[in-house]
Amino acid sequence: MARKPVTPALHGLVDYGFGIVNLAVPALLGLTGSARVVPAAWAVTKGTLNALTAQR
């Protein structure tokens, strides 16, 4: 069986990291309106899904 390149723990860290990036970067770039709301909504949705699953 082939070794998987991404472990479950690393996958969880990447997911949470992208959530933080989705929350922080639009604010750092000074974006407003939907350009700021859409990434924030995605981050909250993805973070909620990660928190409710058996993912690390």
Backbone hydrogen bonds in HBPLUS format (Angstrom, degrees):
<---DONOR---> <-ACCEPTOR-->    atom                        ^
c    i                          cat <-CA-CA->   ^        H-A-AA   ^      H-
h    n   atom  resd res      DA  || num        DHA   H-A  angle D-A-AA Bond
n    s   type  num  typ     dist DA aas  dist angle  dist       angle   num
A0011-HIS N   A0007-THR O   2.92 MM   4  6.14 157.8  1.97 153.8 160.7     1
A0012-GLY N   A0008-PRO O   3.02 MM   4  6.25 155.1  2.08 145.9 151.4     2
A0013-LEU N   A0009-ALA O   3.06 MM   4  6.38 157.7  2.11 146.8 152.7     3
A0014-VAL N   A0010-LEU O   2.89 MM   4  6.14 157.7  1.94 152.1 158.1     4
A0015-ASP N   A0011-HIS O   2.97 MM   4  6.21 160.8  2.00 149.1 154.3     5
A0016-TYR N   A0012-GLY O   2.98 MM   4  6.23 171.0  1.99 156.4 157.9     6
A0017-GLY N   A0013-LEU O   2.81 MM   4  5.89 150.8  1.90 143.2 152.6     7
A0018-PHE N   A0014-VAL O   2.88 MM   4  6.11 159.2  1.92 153.6 157.6     8
A0019-GLY N   A0015-ASP O   3.07 MM   4  6.35 146.9  2.18 142.8 152.4     9
A0020-ILE N   A0016-TYR O   3.03 MM   4  6.36 154.4  2.10 147.1 152.9    10
A0021-VAL N   A0017-GLY O   2.95 MM   4  6.25 158.5  1.99 149.1 155.5    11
A0022-ASN N   A0018-PHE O   2.83 MM   4  6.01 156.7  1.88 146.2 152.5    12
A0023-LEU N   A0019-GLY O   3.07 MM   4  6.34 136.5  2.26 140.4 151.5    13
A0023-LEU N   A0020-ILE O   3.17 MM   3  5.15 129.4  2.44  93.7 106.9    14
A0024-ALA N   A0020-ILE O   2.87 MM   4  6.04 158.5  1.92 153.2 159.4    15
A0025-VAL N   A0021-VAL O   2.96 MM   4  5.63 164.1  1.99 147.9 152.8    16
A0028-LEU N   A0024-ALA O   2.94 MM   4  6.18 159.0  1.98 155.9 162.9    17
A0029-LEU N   A0025-VAL O   2.88 MM   4  6.04 147.0  1.99 154.6 163.0    18
A0031-LEU N   A0026-PRO O   2.95 MM   5  5.27 155.4  2.01 162.9 161.3    19
A0030-GLY N   A0027-ALA O   3.08 MM   3  5.05 152.1  2.16  99.4 108.1    20
A0036-ARG N   A0033-GLY O   3.00 MM   3  5.62 157.2  2.05 114.7 121.9    21
A0037-VAL N   A0033-GLY O   3.01 MM   4  6.26 152.3  2.09 144.8 153.6    22
A0038-VAL N   A0034-SER O   3.04 MM   4  5.63 170.9  2.05 139.1 142.0    23
A0041-ALA N   A0037-VAL O   2.82 MM   4  6.03 157.1  1.87 156.4 162.8    24
A0042-TRP N   A0038-VAL O   2.97 MM   4  6.21 158.6  2.02 152.5 158.5    25
A0043-ALA N   A0039-PRO O   2.89 MM   4  6.09 156.8  1.95 145.5 151.8    26
A0044-VAL N   A0040-ALA O   2.97 MM   4  6.21 161.0  2.01 150.1 154.6    27
A0045-THR N   A0041-ALA O   2.92 MM   4  6.07 161.6  1.96 148.1 153.7    28
A0046-LYS N   A0042-TRP O   2.85 MM   4  5.98 171.1  1.86 155.4 158.0    29
A0047-GLY N   A0043-ALA O   2.86 MM   4  5.88 157.8  1.91 144.2 151.4    30
A0048-THR N   A0044-VAL O   2.93 MM   4  6.01 153.2  2.00 143.4 150.4    31
A0049-LEU N   A0045-THR O   2.97 MM   4  6.25 161.9  2.00 150.3 155.3    32
A0050-ASN N   A0046-LYS O   2.92 MM   4  6.13 159.8  1.96 149.4 155.0    33
A0051-ALA N   A0047-GLY O   2.93 MM   4  6.07 153.7  2.00 142.8 150.1    34
A0052-LEU N   A0048-THR O   2.99 MM   4  6.17 141.3  2.15 146.3 156.1    35
